[in-house]
Amino acid sequence: MTSRKDEARIDEDVVDAIGALGNRTRLEILLALAEAQRERQEQWLRMSFTELYDAVDVSSTSQFSYHLDRLVGPFLAETDDGYRLTYGGDKIVRTLLAGFYENARSFGDTEVDGVCVFCEGESLVATVEREQFVVRCDACESGLLTDLLPESQTRHRSASEIVDSVGARIWGSFTLIRDGVCPECYGPIDTDVDAHHHDGRTLYTLEGTCRECWLVVHAPLEAVAVLHPAVAGFFWEHGSAVLEHPLWEFFEHIASKTVRTDVESVDPLAATVEVTLDGETRRFEIDDELIVTPVAQPDADDP
């Protein structure tokens, strides 16, 4: 059996690479390349030793050469035309600029539209708890949604703007998960379906776990269905651009049973999602590959 310690793959190359970042001059080298790329609007820009040396405040060429050599490999590629950022170096620069190592800014409880799937109350609030974005019901104190919240998403935004930005991002993350792609590192995602029993009701969530970075994401099974053009189109026909509203507003359709889910089997997954709008009902099947298939409607002349 392979242990989690083995799976982490922390060998000496990883230690050396991370250690190479623990120096101000080396970070300035990476930032200098990124800044030049931005100014010249040239992706994967190459800069000569002299150009980089002139862009960074360092006392001698020998000292600069030492720092440069520590970055070559994981973060810089040395070519005949000079040095350029690698994919890893580019990600490090973006991490620095976005402040992913910083704690997200907190904000007080902010009222949001939507209905609790548990108590059907209209008392939803969004806030930051333990550096995560949370939507909960103030009436029954149930947590409805938890999501990662980097500092860059809170910077220069008001509380309401942060809420809107999370609402816009979540559907995109669910699209990736449905297609087996991790929204964090883009590695492969394995999915399972969990049943949650509450006051005589059973709610189903899709749990996606990344094989590479171990990110775990939960999504209502109904969210997988509504991403299908036929489902979103059905809502559109009845005056609702459902994907243009945040997920927590979609919960109202689940609470009101406008959207019902019947799960015949969890493993392998075999489920039917029934959507009823203005007296018209459509049914959609979801299989173990998370493929959504519209169920043929009976002919109006059929008995």
N, C-alpha and C positions, 0 to 999 in steps of 0.2 A: 504493500500500500504506500502511495506517495503522500508524504506529509505536507501540510501547508507551508512548512518551513522550506521544503524542497521546491514547492511550486513557486515560491517568491523569486527564485532565480537570482538571489543576491550574491553574485560572485565578485571577485576582485576588480573586474572591469567596471562593474556597476559602482563599486565603492570609489574607484579612481575617478570615474566620470562625475559623480556627485561632488567629490572632493575638489575637483577642478573648478567648480563654480563658487567655492568659498573664498573669493578674492575680488576686490573691487575693480582692479585693473582688467581682469578677464571679463567681468560683466560689462565694463565700459567698451571693450573691444566688440563684443556681440552687439551692444546697443549702437555703436558707431556704424557698423555695417548695416543694421536695420534702418538707421536714420538716413544713411546715404541712399539706400534702396528707395525710401519714401521720397526723398528730395528729387532723385533722378527718375523716379517712376519706372524702375527697372527691376523686375523680379530676379532673384538669385544673382544679384550684382556681385561682381568680383572686384576686390580692391587689392592693390599691391601692398607689399610690406611697408613701403615708405608712406603710402596714403594712410594706412591704418595707424602707423606710428605717429604721424602728424595729427591724427584725429583724437589721440588718447594722451592724457597727461601722465607721462612716465619719464623717469630721469635718464635712462640710457637705452641704447638699442639692444644691448645684451640682455638687460632685464626684460625689455619688451619681448624679445625673441623667446625667452624662457616661458613667459605667460602665454604667448601665442602657441607655442608647441603643446602646452597642456590642453589647449582647446581643440587642436587638430584631431580629427577622428570622430568623436561623438557630436561635437558642436560646430566645427569648422572643417571644410574640405579644402585642401591645398591643391590648386590646379596650375597649369602652365601660365594662366592669365592672372593668377592671384588667389586670394582667399575668398570663399563664399560661405554663407551660413548653410548648414545641413538642415534637414527637417527638424532634428532635435534642437539645434541651435535656434531655429525660428520659433519653436514652441517655447523655449526658455525665455526668449525676448518677449513673447506675447504674455507669458506668465508674469514677468516683471512689470510690464506696462499695465496689465489688468489688475495686478495686486492680488492674485489668487492666494498668496500666502498671508494676506491680511484678513481680519475678521470682517464680515459683512456689517454694514451699518444697521443698527436696530431702529425700529419705529413702533409707535404705539398701535393698539388695536385699531384697525381700519375697517369700517363696515363695507361689505361687498354684497352684490346681488346673488341670489341663489337660495336653494332650499336644502335643508339637511336630509340626507337619505335615511337617517335613523328615526328622528322625531318629527320630520316634515315641517320643522319650524323655519322661519325666515329670519334667523338671527346669526348669519355667518359673518365672521370677522377674519381678516388676514393680519398676520404679524410675523415677527421674527423670534424664534425660540431656538436656543442652542445653535445659533448661526445657520438656521434653516428657515425657509419660508414655510409658513403653516397657515392653513385655512381650517378653522374649527367652528363648531356651533356653540354659541354662547348659551343657548337654552339648555341643551343636554350635555354640553362640554365634550362632545365627541370630536375627535380629530378626523377630518375628511380628506386632507391632502397635505403631504410634506414633500418639499423639493429642495434641491441644493440651491444656494444663493451666494454666488461669488461677490466679492467686494465691488468688482467692476460694474455689476448690475445695479448696485445701490448708489454708486458715486454719481453725483450731479443729477440725481432724480429725487423727486418728492415721493412721499409714501404712496400716493395714488399712482404715480408713474411707475414705481417699482411693481406694484400690483399688476398694472396693465402689461408690463414687460414680461412678467412671469406667465400671465395668461396667454400671451402670444407665443411664448417659447414651448409650452407644454405639449401642444398638439404636434409640433415638429418633432419633439423627442419621442412621442408615441408612434409616429410614422416610422422612425428608425427602428424602434423596438419591434414593431410588427414585422418589419423586414429582416429581423435578426441582426441588427447593427447597434452597437453600444453608442449612446449619444455622447459619451464622455471621451472614449479612446478609439471608437469605431471598430473595436474587436467584435468577435461573434457573441451573440446573446443566446442563452438557453432560456426557454420560457416554460413556466408551469402555471396551472390554474389552481387557486385556493378558494375554498368556500368559507364564508363568514356568516354565522348564524346570529341573528339579533331580533328579539321579540317576535319570534315566529316567522321571520323573513330570512331568506338566504341570499346573500350578495356574493358575486363572484369577482375576483380580481386576477389579473394577469401579473405574474411575478417574473420579471426579466433579470437574469444574472449574467454579467459579462464574464467570459472565461479568462480574459486577460487581466482586467483591472479590478474585478470583483464588485463592480458597481451593481447595486440591486435597486430596481425600479418597480413600483407597483402602479397598475392602471386598471380602471374598471373594465371588465370584459366588453361592456357595451361601447367603450371608447374605440375598441378595435373595429367594431361594426360600423360606427358612424364615420370612420375614415374612408370607407368605401364610397366611390362616387354615386352609386345607386342609392345608398342610405342618405348621404348628404343632399343629394338631388331631391329625394322625397321630402326632406325638410324644406328645401328651397321652394318646391312646388306649393308648399303650404305656408309660405311667407317667413321662413326662418333660415337665416344664414348661420347654421349651427356652429360651424367651425370658426366663425369670426367672433364667437363669444368664448370666454374662458371656461375651462372644464367645470369649475364649481357651479357655473350657471346651468351646465348640462345636467347636473345632478337633479334638477327639478323634474326633468323628464323621467328619471328613474324613480324618484319619490312618488310622482303622480301616476306611475305605471303606464305612462305614455309609451315608455320603452320597457318591455318585459323580456326577461331572459330565462330560457328553460335549458338546463344542462342535462343531457342524457348520460354523458360520460365525461369524466375529468381526464382520464388517462386510458386511451387516447381521447383528446377533446372532441366532443360532438355536442354542439349547442345550437339553439335557435333563438334569434333575437326578433321579437315582434314589435313593430312600431305602428302606433295608431294615432293618426292626426285627422281632425275634423271628420271623424267617423270612418275614415279609410284606413285599412290595415295592410301593411306589407310585412313579409317574413323573410328573414335572411339566415342562412346556415353558416356556422363557423366550424372549420375542421381543425385537425391537429396541427396543420401547417399555418394556421391563422388566416386561411383563405376564406373570404366572405363570398357567398354565392346567393343571389336572389332566388327565392323559391317562386316557382311559376304560379301566377295568380289564376284561380279557377275562372273559366269562361262564364260570363254573365248569364248565358243561356243554359248553363248546366243546372240540373235539378239540385 
